Structures are given as C-alpha cells and as structure tokens.
Amino acid sequence: MARVGSEQPWTESQVWREATAIPDVLAEIVDADAMGESDVVRLLRPARRLVATGNGAAYYAALALWAAALERPGEGPEVVAVPAGLLATGQIRWRAGDVPLVFSSSGELRDVVGLAPDGLPPYALITATPDSTLARHAQAVTVVPVRTQDAITHTQAYTGNVLAGLLAWGRAAGSALDLRDVPAVVHDNLRAARTWVDALNLPIRTPAGIVFGSGGGWPAALETALLLKEIASLPTEGMETREGATSGMYALGDAHLAVSLPTRDDALINETEQICARTGATVIRVPGGENHPATLAPITTFPAALALATALGTAAGRNVDDPDWTAAYYATARTTGEVSA
C-alpha cells in the first residue's frame, strides 16, 4: 500500500507556505497587546457575560476562549461560546450586561451580519478585514494582521483569532496573560512538524477518524478534525478526551485513525489512546502541546495538525489549497462571494 512519506510534496502547497508566516502574525498581535488597553478590552471589561461566537474555525477560537476562562474562575466576565447559527435563530435571550465577541476574519459572516446592528447588543469584533460589514457596525474592533489568504484553509487568521481573543480576555479580566513566547513556540513547532509527518509512514487512504484532547485541547481537536475534513476530505470527529474513550471509539476499526492532542496537564490521554488502539485503529499523537498548558493547545498543536492534514490530502491527490466544496460553503456562509475567512 502506498504511504505518506517524505516523497510527498505537501510542503509546496500554498496553505503550508502561508502557515510559515504564523509566527510573524502572532508576534505582531503580542506587540499590539503590549501597547496597552484596546477598545475591545474597554468594551469587554464591564461585561457580565461575554458571548463569544463564530462559524467553523472562528467558532473554535470562541471555544478556546471559553475553555481558558474555565481555568480561571472568578476572573473577569463569565464567558460562553455559541455557534453563530444559534444566534441567527433568534433564540438567544440577551441579558443586561451581555457583550457579544464575534470572531470573523472576513467580517461578512452571514449569520451575524443578518443581526447587525439592531439584533445584537453592542459587540466587539476580531477580524482580518477592518472595512467589512461587521466591522462597520461593531463598537470595537481588533484587526488580526493576516499576511496572505490565497489558500482556502485559515492558518494565520485562525491562530491569530485565538491569540487575540486570549489576550483581550486576559486584560479585561484584570490578569493580563503573558503570551510573549507563543510566536517562538509556533516557529519551532512548524519546523518540527515537517520532520514529524514525514516520519509517520501513514497509509494514504483511511475511511474516517476521531481526534481528542482535554481542556483547551478539545477546541484544538475540533480544529484538527476540521483540517482533516476540509483539506484531506477525511470524515473526522473532534472530541473531548473522555468522550473519545467512550462514545468516540465505538465505530473504530483496523482502517481508522485516532488522533490525540496531549498537553502538559492532560492526565487522561494515555488511557484513551490505549482504548482506541485496542480497536485496531492507528493512533497518532500530535506533537506541539506536551510542554504547554491546554489553554494554548489550539495554537501550539496547529502546525502538526495542519501538516498531517496537508500531507494526507496531497498524498490522496486532493487540491489542498482549493477543495471542491469551496463554492458551496461560501454561498452558504458569507454575505459576499469573497473567498475570505
């Protein structure tokens, strides 16, 4: 059987080339935070409840913020994360003191644009597009400095969204997070990811898989599963670690993948890996998060997750930069035809 290995030209893809600029983007976000309180922070600080929302990878950035807030009880406003589609139903009952925090790199997220400006409380926006519809209606905007977005999959925008959200919430909570080392960590993890994937010797084709992680590793697992779906066309479910050990392993068999995202403070990952291995599934441990708290997993594990998806997709003959589902997705999710996150 053909296998994924160092002969695969996945590193020549546009999506991987764009990923190599992630450390520069993250460094610019850290530098901007060091300059002091932003309009977004000033809007978030007095909130009683911060309602973080987005679609797809942007929603996972919202979940990463929620998971981080759970680890710091009593600090800052309560945080909840909801998919943008739930806001669009009109079933959310806004409370006094609610502040929506919208993640949308394009600023044209249809489910939220349809509510702005009158169907939402005054909201903050994290975006790569300061002249977008959502930016025009927002009370406060943080701009993620995306260098390029020619591939469909978000690399700089996704990791930038996560970091910008964590930094803004930390300042709003009165306990600014020291994330100055994150750009350097991601730089090292990008280099390590290339060697790691080329040494895996994975089968090119597998029918399905699961991905699991704990705490902030759960949003990271959701994002990894999304990368495997959108880049490699591999049906994959992202799960919390204990869910992976129980309901996630039910349908696993010899041909499947079970992908784990361990972090420094994850005491449950080994058992889940063993349970999945006993089904006959191939267990892959994604590097990058082992030496870092789960809060940072959505960023620190992203290089290896992207490398895995890109290598599998390239080996299977997929167009990893412009998948065949693109037009249908943007027709549904965006208010314009722009191919922008």
C-alpha positions as CSV (number, residue, x, y, z in Angstrom):
1,M,0.0,0.0,0.0
2,A,1.2,3.5,-0.9
3,R,2.1,5.5,2.2
4,V,2.6,9.1,3.2
5,G,6.3,9.9,3.5
6,S,9.0,12.4,2.7
7,E,8.5,12.0,-1.0
8,Q,5.2,13.8,-0.8
9,P,5.4,17.5,-2.0
10,W,2.9,18.7,0.6
11,T,5.3,21.4,1.8
12,E,5.0,23.1,-1.6
13,S,1.3,23.8,-1.1
14,Q,0.0,27.4,-0.7
15,V,-1.6,26.5,2.7
16,W,1.7,25.4,4.2
17,R,3.6,28.3,2.8
18,E,1.0,30.6,4.4
19,A,1.4,28.8,7.7
20,T,5.1,29.7,7.8
21,A,4.0,33.3,8.4
22,I,2.0,32.5,11.5
23,P,4.9,33.4,13.9
24,D,5.1,36.9,12.4
25,V,1.4,37.4,12.7
26,L,1.3,36.2,16.3
27,A,4.3,38.4,17.2
28,E,2.5,41.5,15.8
29,I,-0.5,40.7,17.9
30,V,1.6,40.3,21.0
31,D,3.3,43.6,20.3
32,A,0.0,45.4,19.8
33,D,-1.3,44.0,23.1
34,A,1.9,45.2,24.9
35,M,0.9,48.8,23.9
36,G,-1.9,48.7,26.4
37,E,-5.7,48.7,26.6
38,S,-7.6,48.5,23.4
39,D,-11.2,49.5,22.5
40,V,-12.1,45.8,22.6
41,V,-10.8,45.4,26.1
42,R,-12.6,48.5,27.3
43,L,-15.9,47.1,25.9
44,L,-15.3,43.7,27.5
45,R,-14.2,44.7,30.9
46,P,-17.6,45.8,32.4
47,A,-19.5,42.9,30.8
48,R,-21.3,40.5,33.0
49,R,-21.3,37.9,30.3
50,L,-19.1,37.6,27.2
51,V,-20.9,35.7,24.4
52,A,-18.2,34.5,22.0
53,T,-19.3,33.4,18.6
54,G,-18.2,32.5,15.1
55,N,-18.5,29.8,12.4
56,G,-16.2,26.8,11.9
57,A,-12.7,27.6,12.9
58,A,-13.8,31.0,14.2
59,Y,-16.3,29.2,16.5
60,Y,-13.4,27.0,17.7
61,A,-11.5,30.2,18.6
62,A,-14.5,31.2,20.7
63,L,-14.5,27.8,22.4
64,A,-10.8,28.2,23.1
65,L,-11.6,31.4,24.9
66,W,-14.4,29.7,26.9
67,A,-12.1,26.8,27.9
68,A,-9.4,29.3,29.0
69,A,-11.9,31.2,31.1
70,L,-13.0,28.0,32.8
71,E,-9.4,27.6,34.1
72,R,-9.5,31.0,35.8
73,P,-12.7,31.0,37.9
74,G,-13.7,34.3,39.4
75,E,-11.6,36.3,37.0
76,G,-13.3,38.6,34.5
77,P,-16.8,38.3,33.0
78,E,-18.5,34.9,32.5
79,V,-17.7,33.5,29.1
80,V,-20.0,31.4,27.0
81,A,-19.3,30.2,23.4
82,V,-22.1,29.6,20.9
83,P,-22.1,28.9,17.2
84,A,-23.2,31.9,15.1
85,G,-26.0,29.8,13.6
86,L,-27.6,29.7,17.1
87,L,-27.6,33.5,17.2
88,A,-29.3,33.6,13.8
89,T,-32.2,31.6,15.1
90,G,-33.2,34.4,17.4
91,Q,-33.5,32.0,20.3
92,I,-30.7,33.7,22.4
93,R,-32.2,35.8,25.1
94,W,-29.8,38.7,25.7
95,R,-29.3,39.8,29.3
96,A,-28.3,43.1,30.7
97,G,-24.5,43.3,30.7
98,D,-24.1,40.9,27.7
99,V,-21.4,41.7,25.3
100,P,-21.0,39.6,22.1
101,L,-17.5,38.9,20.9
102,V,-17.6,38.0,17.2
103,F,-14.8,36.1,15.5
104,S,-15.0,36.6,11.7
105,S,-11.9,37.1,9.6
106,S,-13.9,38.2,6.6
107,G,-16.3,40.3,8.7
108,E,-19.1,39.0,6.4
109,L,-20.3,36.1,8.5
110,R,-23.9,35.8,7.2
111,D,-25.4,34.6,10.5
112,V,-24.2,37.6,12.4
113,V,-24.4,40.2,9.6
114,G,-28.2,39.5,9.4
115,L,-28.4,40.6,13.1
116,A,-26.2,43.7,13.0
117,P,-26.7,46.3,14.1
118,D,-30.1,46.2,15.7
119,G,-30.4,42.5,16.5
120,L,-27.3,42.4,18.8
121,P,-26.1,44.3,21.9
122,P,-23.1,46.5,21.2
123,Y,-20.4,44.0,20.1
124,A,-16.7,43.6,19.7
125,L,-15.2,42.0,16.6
126,I,-11.9,40.2,16.0
127,T,-11.3,40.3,12.2
128,A,-8.8,40.5,9.4
129,T,-11.0,42.9,7.4
130,P,-11.4,46.3,9.0
131,D,-13.6,47.6,6.2
132,S,-16.1,44.7,6.4
133,T,-19.8,44.9,7.2
134,L,-19.4,43.6,10.7
135,A,-16.5,46.0,11.4
136,R,-18.6,49.0,10.3
137,H,-21.3,48.1,12.8
138,A,-19.0,47.0,15.7
139,Q,-18.4,49.2,18.7
140,A,-14.8,47.9,19.0
141,V,-12.6,46.0,16.5
142,T,-9.3,44.1,16.8
143,V,-7.6,43.5,13.5
144,V,-5.6,40.3,13.0
145,P,-2.8,41.1,10.6
146,V,-3.2,38.3,8.0
147,R,-0.3,38.5,5.5
148,T,-1.8,36.4,2.8
149,Q,-5.0,34.3,2.4
150,D,-4.8,32.6,-1.0
151,A,-5.4,29.1,0.2
152,I,-9.0,28.4,1.4
153,T,-7.9,27.0,4.8
154,H,-7.3,29.6,7.5
155,T,-3.8,29.4,9.1
156,Q,-2.7,32.9,10.1
157,A,-6.3,34.0,10.7
158,Y,-7.3,31.1,12.9
159,T,-4.2,31.2,15.2
160,G,-4.3,35.0,15.3
161,N,-8.0,34.9,16.3
162,V,-7.2,32.5,19.2
163,L,-4.3,34.6,20.4
164,A,-6.1,37.9,20.1
165,G,-9.1,36.5,22.0
166,L,-7.0,35.2,24.8
167,L,-5.1,38.4,25.2
168,A,-8.2,40.6,25.2
169,W,-10.0,38.5,27.7
170,G,-6.9,38.4,30.0
171,R,-6.7,42.2,30.1
172,A,-10.5,42.5,30.5
173,A,-10.2,40.1,33.5
174,G,-7.5,42.2,35.1
175,S,-4.9,39.5,34.8
176,A,-3.1,40.0,31.5
177,L,-1.8,36.8,30.1
178,D,2.0,36.6,29.3
179,L,2.0,35.0,25.9
180,R,5.2,36.6,24.6
181,D,6.8,33.2,23.9
182,V,4.0,31.9,21.8
183,P,5.4,33.1,18.4
184,A,8.7,31.5,19.1
185,V,7.0,28.2,20.1
186,V,5.0,28.1,16.9
187,H,8.1,28.9,14.9
188,D,9.8,25.8,16.4
189,N,6.7,23.7,16.1
190,L,6.4,24.5,12.4
191,R,9.9,23.2,11.8
192,A,9.3,20.1,13.9
193,A,6.0,19.3,12.2
194,R,7.7,18.7,8.8
195,T,10.0,16.1,10.2
196,W,7.3,14.5,12.3
197,V,4.8,14.0,9.4
198,D,7.5,12.6,7.0
199,A,8.4,10.0,9.6
200,L,4.9,8.8,10.2
201,N,4.7,6.5,7.2
202,L,0.9,6.6,7.2
203,P,-1.4,4.9,4.8
204,I,-2.7,7.3,2.2
205,R,-6.3,6.3,2.4
206,T,-8.3,5.8,5.5
207,P,-12.1,6.0,5.7
208,A,-12.6,8.0,8.9
209,G,-11.1,9.0,12.3
210,I,-11.6,10.8,15.6
211,V,-9.5,13.5,17.3
212,F,-9.5,14.1,21.0
213,G,-8.0,16.5,23.6
214,S,-8.7,17.8,27.1
215,G,-9.5,21.3,28.3
216,G,-8.3,23.7,25.6
217,G,-7.2,20.5,23.7
218,W,-10.9,19.9,22.9
219,P,-11.3,23.1,20.7
220,A,-7.9,22.1,19.3
221,A,-9.3,18.6,18.5
222,L,-12.3,20.2,16.8
223,E,-10.0,22.3,14.6
224,T,-7.8,19.3,13.8
225,A,-10.8,17.4,12.7
226,L,-11.9,20.3,10.6
227,L,-8.5,20.4,8.9
228,L,-8.7,16.7,8.1
229,K,-12.1,17.2,6.7
230,E,-11.5,20.3,4.6
231,I,-8.0,19.6,3.4
232,A,-7.9,15.8,3.2
233,S,-11.6,15.0,2.8
234,L,-11.3,12.6,5.7
235,P,-14.5,12.3,7.8
236,T,-13.3,13.0,11.3
237,E,-15.0,13.9,14.6
238,G,-13.4,16.2,17.1
239,M,-14.0,15.2,20.7
240,E,-13.1,15.8,24.4
241,T,-10.7,13.1,25.6
242,R,-13.2,11.2,27.8
243,E,-15.7,11.3,25.0
244,G,-13.1,9.8,22.8
245,A,-12.5,7.0,25.3
246,T,-16.3,6.2,25.4
247,S,-18.6,7.1,22.5
248,G,-15.8,8.1,20.1
249,M,-14.2,4.6,20.0
250,Y,-17.5,2.8,19.2
251,A,-17.0,2.6,15.4
252,L,-13.3,2.5,15.2
253,G,-11.6,-0.4,13.4
254,D,-8.5,-1.5,11.7
255,A,-8.6,1.1,8.9
256,H,-9.4,4.2,11.1
257,L,-7.3,6.9,12.7
258,A,-7.4,8.0,16.3
259,V,-5.5,11.3,16.7
260,S,-4.6,12.6,20.2
261,L,-3.5,16.0,21.2
262,P,-1.7,15.7,24.6
263,T,-0.9,18.8,26.7
264,R,1.2,19.3,29.8
265,D,-1.7,18.9,32.2
266,D,-3.6,16.1,30.5
267,A,-3.8,13.1,32.8
268,L,-6.4,11.2,30.6
269,I,-4.8,11.0,27.2
270,N,-2.8,7.8,27.7
271,E,-5.9,5.7,28.7
272,T,-7.9,7.0,25.7
273,E,-5.0,6.2,23.3
274,Q,-4.8,2.6,24.7
275,I,-8.6,2.1,24.4
276,C,-8.6,3.3,20.8
277,A,-5.5,1.2,19.9
278,R,-7.3,-1.9,21.1
279,T,-9.9,-1.4,18.4
280,G,-7.2,-1.8,15.8
281,A,-7.2,1.9,14.9
282,T,-3.9,3.6,14.1
283,V,-3.2,6.0,17.0
284,I,-1.3,9.2,16.1
285,R,-0.1,11.5,18.9
286,V,0.1,15.1,17.6
287,P,3.2,16.9,19.0
288,G,3.4,20.6,20.0
289,G,1.3,20.7,23.1
290,E,3.0,18.4,25.6
291,N,5.1,21.1,27.2
292,H,2.4,23.8,27.3
293,P,-0.9,24.3,29.2
294,A,-4.1,23.1,27.5
295,T,-5.1,26.8,27.1
296,L,-2.6,27.2,24.3
297,A,-3.3,23.8,22.6
298,P,-5.3,25.4,19.8
299,I,-2.2,27.3,18.8
300,T,0.7,25.0,19.8
301,T,-0.7,21.9,18.1
302,F,-1.9,23.6,15.0
303,P,1.4,23.2,13.0
304,A,1.5,19.5,13.3
305,A,-2.3,19.2,12.8
306,L,-2.0,21.2,9.6
307,A,1.0,19.2,8.4
308,L,-0.9,15.9,8.9
309,A,-4.0,17.1,7.0
310,T,-1.9,18.6,4.2
311,A,0.3,15.5,3.8
312,L,-2.7,13.2,3.7
313,G,-4.6,15.4,1.3
314,T,-1.6,15.8,-1.0
315,A,-0.9,12.1,-1.0
316,A,-4.5,11.3,-1.8
317,G,-4.4,13.6,-4.8
318,R,-6.6,16.4,-3.3
319,N,-6.3,20.0,-4.2
320,V,-5.4,21.1,-0.6
321,D,-5.4,24.8,-1.5
322,D,-8.8,24.9,-3.2
323,P,-11.0,22.0,-2.3
324,D,-14.1,21.1,-4.3
325,W,-16.6,22.1,-1.6
326,T,-15.4,25.8,-1.6
327,A,-18.1,27.4,-3.7
328,A,-21.0,25.7,-1.8
329,Y,-19.6,26.7,1.5
330,Y,-19.1,30.4,0.7
331,A,-22.6,30.6,-0.9
332,T,-24.0,29.5,2.4
333,A,-21.7,31.2,5.0
334,R,-20.9,34.6,3.5
335,T,-22.8,37.7,2.5
336,T,-20.5,38.1,-0.5
337,G,-18.7,35.8,-2.8
338,E,-15.3,36.6,-1.4
339,V,-13.1,33.7,-0.5
340,S,-12.1,35.1,2.8
341,A,-12.2,33.6,6.3
